[in-house]
Amino acid sequence: MRLQRVNRLNEIAAAEWDALVPDDNPFLSHAFLDALERHGGVGETTGWLPWHITCRDPTGRLLGVAPLYLKFNSYGEFVFDWGWAEAYRRHGQPYYPKLVSALPYTPATSPRLLLASDQADPAATARALIDFILDEAHRHGLSSVHWLFPASADLAPLRAAGGLLRQGCQFHWHNRGYRDFQDFLDTFTAKRRKTLNRERRRVRETGLELALLSGREASEAQWQHLHRFYRATFDRLGGVATLSLPFFLDVAAALGERIVLVLARAGGREVAGAISFRSATTLYGRHWGCLADYDSLHFEACYYQGLEYCIDNGLQCFEPGAQGEHKIARGFLPALTHSVHWIADAGFRQAIAAFLARETPAVQAYARNLLQHSPYRDENTPDAPAVAGP
């Protein structure tokens, strides 16, 4: 096997890379990751330096890749390790830079080891990629390597290489074969069903007009509005709107139907919008913004429109983004997410392992307790072990 670090994604042919991407995942696509690099979403100014790893056989065939970044901060990761960084600082050791395998600014579960499905020994390729990444960390004196929101199939080889498992909690929806939105709503308790119907009615009563568009269908003017809404949310929350309008226009042209947009109009002008992405099986809610406060519009644009889209298009899962206990009342139930962390220093590794031993049962208890607030009737609510995780 020939392993190599690649500092720009355009050094790898798009067809080669995309042939390894499962489920038509938009965030792992060459177009999405390359657009991040070309339009400054990652790079020196953001603290995300591309360090992608490739594995080829002796003939040059691409057997596997690992999207990877050298990070100088913890921004845009959604797995919070600032406390770890502070502990390093207090002990006079550098935590940054570190290596991170993640989708920048995207807390979505997906593979972190992309493997050719028709190779003789994919497990050997996975081990080779992991070993090479750890060698890179040793060679450059890095504090740690972090795999964020990996698919469940990645967990065993990452842990076998010495990674520490960490759990988090998001709120996901699963399609249980619903015929339409009303069929889904009929699984709710009467109280919760009434609340959701009232929220949808309030949006209609304001006179707002909602349009559902694909990325390709949206005009440049509509994308300008959507980008303005996206920036407004970060301005309001004190964050940094890293993704530029040219980035969105590029990925819209490349991904087309894999981008799902909701635009709201009032008085003949656009006032709010939501940006989601989809794979072959899953809808991912990503960005939202609004110019004014409209009763229940956030729930309609970000959740109910997406749920209807999933049901109408046969998608099996809806991941609406990180955090948000308010999602439970709208049909999204607690789901454990995972990250795996390799720590170079033995003392810090021991301390972090002890911290995770305390944190993990607390996260699992949090998920189990929130499940008690399910809006579904008892016969439609999964049992608590569904959130127990591996």
ROSE-303214 format. One record per atom (N, C-alpha, C): x, y, z. Coordinates in steps of 0.05 Angstrom, whole numbers, plus 5000, padded with zeros to 4 digits. Atoms other than C-alpha are relative to their C-alpha. Example, Ala and Ser with C-alpha at 12.3 -4.5 7.8 and 13.67 -1.06 7.14 Angstrom:
REM ROSE-303214
501849765000
524649105156
501850245000
498449764999
527349795143
498550225014
This chain:
REM ROSE-303214
501749765000
500050005000
501750255000
498649745001
502250714986
498250215013
501549804986
499851235036
501350274997
499049745006
500551975025
498250225012
501549774990
498452645055
499650194976
500749825022
494853115006
499050265013
500749744987
494353855024
497950154985
502249885014
489254034971
498449784987
501750215010
483253624951
500249984969
500050015029
483953824878
502449844989
497950185009
490253384875
498949714997
501350265003
485452794877
497750034980
502249985019
480752674818
497349975013
502650014988
473552804836
498749734997
501350265004
471152154805
501249785018
498850194982
476251754845
499050035029
500949954972
474252084911
497149925003
502950054997
466752054899
499349714998
500550285002
467151324881
500149865028
499850114973
468751194955
497950115019
501949874982
463151634984
497449845001
502550164998
457251215010
497550185002
502649884995
449951395009
499750274986
500249755014
451051974961
500250245019
499849804979
453152385022
501050274989
499149755012
453553125003
502550125013
497849884985
458553335057
502749874995
497650145006
463552805038
500750024970
499549985028
463052964964
502450174994
497749845009
469153234927
499150294996
500949735006
465053834905
499750175025
500449844975
463154044976
502650065014
497449964985
470053945008
501950174984
498349835017
473654254949
499150295000
501149734999
469054854950
500850145026
499249894974
470654955024
502950114997
497249925003
478054995005
500350244981
499749795020
477255434944
498850275009
501449754992
472655944978
500650085029
499149904974
476356015045
498449905023
501450124976
471655595088
501949855018
497850114985
477855215108
502650124989
497549885008
485055445106
501350145024
498549874978
489955865146
498350195016
501549804985
484956415163
498049895019
502050124983
479955935194
501249805019
498750204982
484955465228
499349714993
500550275010
482854855186
501849964976
498250055022
488754645144
499649714990
500450275011
487254055097
502549825002
497950204998
491453435112
498949734992
501450245008
487552905074
502049774995
498350235003
490452205072
498849814979
500850195020
490151735013
501549735003
498850275001
491650985007
499549884973
500250125027
493150674939
501449735000
498650255004
495049984917
502450044981
497649965017
501449854877
499450094971
500749915027
497649994812
499150294999
500949724998
495550684837
497050025005
502949994995
488250494849
499550115028
500749884974
485150894906
498349805016
501450194982
483250414962
498550135022
501349874977
481450905016
501050295003
499249724994
481651635038
498950065028
501049904974
480851995104
500150304999
500049704999
478652725104
501250085027
498549934976
483253055155
500850294999
499249724999
485053745179
501850055024
498349904978
490554055221
498650245012
501749794988
486754495271
501750165020
498749814982
489255105308
498050125020
502149924982
482755205346
497949775002
502150204998
476454815364
497350104988
502449885011
471555245324
498949834978
501350145022
466454915280
500049705002
499750294996
467254215310
497549875013
502450094987
461054135355
500549775020
499250184978
464853655402
501950175017
498749784986
467254125456
502349905017
497650084986
474354035481
501650245010
498649774990
476054735505
501149955028
499050074974
476754465575
502649844999
497550165003
482053975551
502250194992
497949815009
485754545516
500950175023
499249844977
485554955580
501749845020
498350164983
488354375620
502849984990
497350005012
494154325572
501450265005
498849734996
495355075578
501050035028
499249974972
495455045654
502549845006
497650164995
500754505651
502350074981
497849915016
504954885602
500549844975
499750155024
503754435543
498050104978
501849915022
500754605474
498049794993
502150185010
494154295456
499650034970
500149955029
494054625387
502850034989
501950125018
495354445333
499449715007
500950284997
491553785333
499049914973
501250105024
488953335278
497149935005
502850054998
481553285266
498949884975
501450125023
477652825220
497050065005
502749904996
470953175213
499050134975
501149845021
466253525166
499950295011
499849734988
467854265178
497250135003
502549864993
462054635212
497549834996
502250185007
457654025203
499949775019
500250224980
455553575262
498349774990
501550225012
453053015217
501549745001
498850274998
454352275227
500649894972
499350125026
458051955168
502849885003
497450134998
464251525154
502350205000
497549845000
471051825169
502249844986
498150165016
474651255133
498449914976
501550065025
472251225061
501649784985
498750245010
473850535032
498749904975
501150135024
473050214964
498749755008
501650224990
467649704974
500849734987
499450245015
470349204923
502949905004
497250084995
477449134951
500049745016
499850264987
479948474979
499950025031
499949984971
481248715051
499650295009
500449734992
477949375069
500950065029
499249964972
479549275143
503050065001
497149945000
487049275126
500450284990
499749725009
486149925088
499350205022
500849834977
482550225148
502250025020
497850004981
488150015194
502450164990
497849855012
493350295146
499650305001
500749724999
489850965143
500450115029
499949914972
489251015219
503050005009
497250014992
496550795230
501650234988
498549785013
499051315180
499350265013
500849754987
494951865213
501450035027
498649994974
497851685281
503050054997
497149945006
504851675251
500450294994
499849715006
503552375224
499950165026
500249864974
501552595294
502649985015
497450034987
507852305324
502250164986
497949885015
512252575269
500050315004
500249714997
509753285279
499650095028
500249934971
509353265355
497350115007
502749894995
501753375356
498949885026
501150094974
497853315420
498049774997
502350185000
492052905394
498949984971
501550045025
487752635337
497149955008
502850014992
480152695339
498349934975
501950085021
474952335296
497250085011
502549884990
468352715303
497649904984
502550115012
461452405289
500649794979
499550225019
464251775255
497649814999
502150215002
459551235230
500749785019
499650214980
458750645276
502149794991
498150195010
462950205230
502950095005
497349904996
468950655243
500949965029
499349994972
468750585319
501949785008
498350234991
471949895327
502950044992
497249965006
478250035287
501350245013
498949764987
479150725317
500649945029
499550074972
478450455388
502349805002
497950204999
483049875372
502750134997
497549855003
488350385354
500750185024
499549854976
487950695423
498350245004
501849774998
482351195413
498149975024
501949994977
477951405472
497350084989
502749955010
470451385458
498650215017
501649794986
466251995475
497249994988
502750005009
458752035470
498750285004
501649764998
454152625457
497149944994
502850055005
446752715446
498950214980
501549835018
442952995387
497149905000
502850075002
435652935366
499449944971
500550105027
433952525304
497249904996
502650125007
427652305268
500449774981
499950235018
426551635235
497349954988
502550055015
421451475182
499149725005
501150274994
417150895205
497949924979
501850075022
413750815137
497650174999
502349835000
409151415144
499050054971
501249955027
404351505085
500150294993
500049725004
404052255094
500450145027
499549864975
404952805146
497849945021
502250064981
398152665177
500349735013
499550274989
399851935185
502250015021
498049964980
406152145222
498850135025
501149854977
402252635265
498149835016
501950184986
397152095283
501449835021
498550164980
402651745323
500550165026
499649824976
402952345372
497749965020
502249974980
399052415436
498350234991
501949795009
392952865428
501150275007
499049744992
396253425467
502250104982
497849925017
402553435425
499150054972
501149965027
398653365360
498650274998
501449745000
394453965379
502050234999
498049805000
400654375394
501350044973
498749985026
403954215328
498150114979
501949895019
397654355288
499650305005
500349724994
396955025324
502450164989
497749865010
404155215306
499950034970
500249985029
403055055233
497850194992
502249825006
396555435233
500850295004
499149734995
399756055263
501750114977
498449925023
404756075205
498250074977
501849955022
399156035154
498450265005
501649764994
395156575191
501550264997
498449755003
400857075186
500150094971
499849935028
400257055110
502649944987
497450075011
407256795101
499749794977
500050195022
408556425035
502649855001
497650164998
413455845038
500449854973
499350145024
416955544978
502349805006
498050214997
420954894976
501549984973
498450005024
426654904925
502549825003
497450134999
432754494907
502150214996
497849815004
439554814905
500250104971
499849935028
439354814829
497750184992
502349845008
432455124825
500150285010
499849734988
434155724869
501650184981
498649805017
436256344830
502350125016
497949874986
442456734847
498950215020
501249814982
438057274877
498949875025
501050154977
434756764922
502349915018
497750084984
441556504943
501250245015
499049754986
443557224960
498350045025
501749984976
437557255007
500749795021
499450214981
439156585038
502750055014
497449954987
446356785050
499850235020
500549774981
443957435083
498749895025
501250124976
439557025130
502149845016
497950164987
445356555144
501950185016
498249814986
449857145162
498650135024
501549874979
444457465204
499949835026
500050184977
444056855250
502650025015
497449994986
451556875264
500450275012
499749734988
451357625275
498450025026
501649994976
445757545325
501249845023
498950184979
449256985363
502950065006
497249944995
456157295360
502049814989
498250195013
459156765315
501250124975
498649925025
463056785250
498649854977
501250135024
459456655184
502249944980
497650085015
465056275150
499549954971
500650095027
461556045087
499050244983
500649775017
461256555030
497849944980
502050045021
455956664977
501149854977
498950175022
460656404922
500249715007
500050284991
461455764963
497349884995
502650115003
453955654965
499249984971
500650025028
453155814891
501449774987
498550225011
458555314874
498849735007
501050264992
455754744915
497149964990
502750035011
448654894891
500249904971
499750105028
451054804819
500949714999
498850275001
454854174836
498149795012
501650204985
449953834885
497150004992
502749995011
443354074856
497949905019
502350114985
437853624884
500849925028
499150074973
442153454945
500050235019
500549774983
440754154972
497050055000
502849954997
433754284999
499650265015
500349734990
431655005012
497050065006
502749894994
425655325046
500350305001
499949715000
424456055031
497250105009
502549884991
419156475067
499850294991
500449735010
416157105038
497750125015
502149854987
411957645071
499950274986
500249755013
409258255036
501650024974
498650005025
412658054971
503050005002
497150014998
419657994999
500849765017
499050234985
423857425026
500850105028
499549924973
424257455102
501549785017
498850224985
427056775124
500749774981
499350235016
430356155098
501449795016
498650234987
432955465117
501449854978
498450155018
438455075082
500549735011
499450284992
438754315086
501449864977
498850175020
442653785050
498949725003
501050274998
440653075034
501949804987
498650235013
443952405019
497849834987
502050185011
440451804989
497949935020
501850104979
437251645056
499350215021
500249824977
437952245103
499950294992
500149705003
436152985107
501550115023
498449874979
440953435145
499350305001
500549714997
438554105171
502650155007
497549874995
444254605170
499850295008
499949714995
442855355167
497350124999
502649874998
437155815185
500550295006
499949724992
436056565188
497450144994
502549865003
430357055193
500450305007
499649714996
429757815189
498350115022
501749914979
424257875241
498949755015
501050224983
420657455294
497149944991
502650105008
414857065264
499349765016
500850214982
410956615309
500149724986
499750285008
412955875298
501249964973
498850035027
416356015231
502549835001
497650164998
422855705255
499349705000
500850284999
419255055271
499049904973
501150085026
415655045204
502249974979
498050005021
421655215160
502249805005
497850174994
426854805196
499249715006
500850274991
422854195220
497749894983
502450125012
415854105191
500349984970
499650035029
417654255119
501949774994
498150225004
423553785125
498849735005
501350254995
419353235156
498249924977
501750065023
414353285100
501649924976
498350075023
419953265049
501049715003
499050274996
422852635080
497849794995
502250195004
416052285081
499349984970
500850005028
414352495010
502149874982
497850105017
421252284983
501249745010
499050264990
422251645023
502650015014
497549994984
428151885064
499549875027
500350154976
429351475126
500750145026
499049874976
432551965174
500150304995
499749715000
432652705190
501750085024
498349904979
438452995229
499950314998
500449715003
436553725242
502250185012
497849844989
443253945273
500449945029
499250054972
446453975341
498150135020
501349884976
443054095408
497050054994
502749925004
435954345418
497949815011
502050174988
431453995468
497250054990
502649945011
425554355437
499249834976
500650175023
426153875378
498449755009
501450244991
423253305421
497050034995
502949965003
416253595420
499150004971
500650015029
416753615344
500649744987
499850275011
418152875336
502949904998
497250095001
425852845341
500849905028
499450134974
428152365395
503049995005
497250014994
434752315432
501549784986
498350195013
440251965394
502950055008
497349974992
447251835418
501850034976
497949965020
452952095375
502749925012
497550104991
460251895380
502350174989
497549905010
467252165374
502249825013
497850174991
473951805383
502550185001
497849814995
480152155412
502549845007
497350124994
487451925410
501750225012
498549804985
491652295461
502949905003
497250095002
499252275453
501249975028
498750004974
501252445525
498649805019
501250214984
500151855572
498550115024
501449884977
498452295632
497450134993
502549875008
493352705595
498049794990
501850215009
490552075563
498649885024
501250124976
489351785632
497950195012
501849814988
486152425657
497450034983
502349975018
481552485596
498349755001
501550254998
479651745601
498450005026
501549994975
477651865674
497650194997
502249815004
473552475653
497749874984
502150135016
469952065599
498649785015
501350214983
468551505649
497850135017
502149864985
464552025689
497950124981
501849865018
461552385629
498149814986
501650185016
458951785591
497449915013
502650074989
453751525640
498250235004
501749764997
451352235651
498750074973
501149955027
450352325575
497849794995
502050215005
446651655571
497550045017
502349954983
442251835630
498450244990
501349765012
440752515598
498249914977
501650095023
438452165534
497649845009
502350174991
434151655572
497950185013
501949824987
430952205614
498450164980
501549845020
429252625553
498149834984
501850185014
426052025520
497349995014
502650004985
420752065574
498250234991
501649775010
418452715541
499249964971
500750065027
417052375475
497150094994
502749915007
410952675438
498349774990
501550225011
409051985412
498449855021
501550184982
403851535442
501949775008
498150204989
407050985484
500849784980
499550225018
406450455430
501850094977
498349905022
410350905381
502650125010
497549904989
416051105428
502049785003
498150224996
422350685424
500749965029
499150064973
424750345487
502650155006
497749854991
430150685528
502649874990
497450115010
435650175506
500850104973
499349915026
435250475437
502150235000
498149784998
439551055463
502549915016
497850094983
444450625501
502750014986
497549985015
449750625445
501849775003
498150234998
455650155434
501750025024
